[in-house]
């Protein structure tokens, strides 16, 4: 199946979009990615114009419509069976209407908190399928505005990224500590982590400035941490604290519903974490009993004691980490999520995806050429029976100068467009 | 954190910045500064004694009469030192409230990442998402948000509305009457005003022998004189004309001692509300109480309601100011005396101030508020947008989501988006 993944221009759903694309490719689908972040520099360039505020707004809106048109152009060329948009994707309502009219299936994975990112009310009805990380009330709200094709799709991990690492002693020293937290300095975390300064503690991530108590523990001067370094931190820390964010500093452990990506990622890395309990956690991980996969806490009062306990019992940390990782690899990878999403769509959309009837690319060719085509298909990671159009698409994904076979196939494709199809021949 | 509010507008606007300023003052270890026009500094010192003031010369009625060189000398002489001081203070957050060229030029003193509202970034003017949203709903003025709440909600967690102004309670000083306002069509002419004052006194809504204090600037002296001529001699003898006769402290003292203030939409009205003095406001023409009604509990608004309202003060009225008629209708006296809604003149609403999770709202005591249902849905939409809580158990409000949310809102990052205003730059679960 062909899937066009539309990334957002910015934000937390951006890495999730890339993981989705990788997972879909792993599942054997042909994936194109609409690289919206590449359009962000131009969007920002508009702010250098020094024009009136209303003119700037007009230009910004127009530019986003143009980006949306670029997605449509990509759809026309790539002819995907599904356009998968991540939260904040630059798909205008007009573009979504157009895709619906043209019969192109669209889905959004809304990897946001619906109570905070309230704009879903404006665009959700224009997607054919809407995947969310929350349940209950959100489902009801979506139903109320006419969105029926809603599927619960919790976050996940990407095993080729989030994996156990052999760290060098230098890396272990740099990224390791008894206790660590990797994330943004929101009010509940700032307040909560004041109790952790008695440990060998490292704070990673942004927005920790202005807190004299925590300042000595902030790493890299509060700079943004790359995904690769996140994985090193998760691997190197004895206890990864995972406290879900909250904007208020009264109840530090909020008991909210959805489970954050960090939970899956630390587990997939084989790291040990102490995570605050969430409403939807129990159906994703075992949190009680001897086979518990996650070590959880319900209040800040118990966190310190639990850290002391687990620092003193490395074997218990190891056991939790192993069970957690096994559960993630079995049930909580992006590949699993993508399979769930595609199955959900297939169940709700009769005749989807439309079968592509084209004959295999090597059909009817002399054995020598057929072998060359077969080798090309293999090199490009396509199945041996891939259609000619799929082969052309895969060749076009390559960077730099092409080989003679690649160029010849592209040439043949164009020649057919010019002559063969015009004369009624099969392409 | 050290924070600055840029409020260069007028008397009423300064008072209506109260919820935002009190929200900032309520933060732990807060240090709040206010940049305002120098003429309002004495009033601001009374209203916000713990706020550090930065007066600048912005209002220019007198300056405009000077020669260009004199204007430049006066403005630069006053403002350069003030701007120098502002730029040295390293504010953690700056709230720039007004979409005005003057405000934006002052905002140029600060790191644009710290500025909320209207931002100046490398010579480019930019409006945050909250203000953009407000520009979109400005076409629906009958349901609009009170400006005090709009300004306050630039803050992620403003002070609860009930903590802004004390509940209104009479102070024994009789009836205050505000003459005219800056926008003349919004005010009752002397004849209608005199009839309403007599009605209030005759029907004992205010003590019959209560002092009658006329309030206004020197520019209202003539209106005050006409008003007194319209009053029966007995009532005129009760009156004390303070128009043009008070400084800010005197005005605050006079207003603060009243039982009731009868006023059109004026700065004095907002001052009374801030002091906890009951207001009876007359709103007509371009004034609509959803937008600028008196803040807090215990206030009352007589709101004209016609198809053409609220209009634009800057455009001529082609209806002969028909919205004025109900205020001159004899039935209004009867209504005020009996409280019987059947006597309320057509085209008039009698509304009480109330509070909800978003802020102040006005509910009909008598008359049918045709926009009430829509306004309630709008406020539900806003409560959700602002994370004001408790509003997700009801049905979503698709009509406003589709009308007010623009694609720009969710496609591009904005520190004033529904999530950004709470979480800041990056959202990390």
Interface residues (C-beta under 8 A of the other chain):
Chain A: X8 X9 X10 X11 X12 X43 X47 X48 X49 X50 X51 X52 X53 X56 X57 X60 X61 X64 X65 X67 X68 X88 X89 X90 X92 X93 X112 X113 X115 X116 X117 X118 X119 X121 X122 X123 X125 X137 X141 X144 X145 X183 X184 X186 X205 X206 X207 X210 X244 X245 X247 X248 X258 X260 X261 X262
Chain B: X1 X92 X99 X118 X121 X122 X123 X124 X125 X126 X127 X132 X156 X157 X384 X385 X387 X392 X393 X395 X396 X397 X398 X401 X402 X405 X406 X407 X408 X409 X410 X411 X412 X413 X417 X418 X419 X422 X423 X424 X425 X426 X427 X428 X429
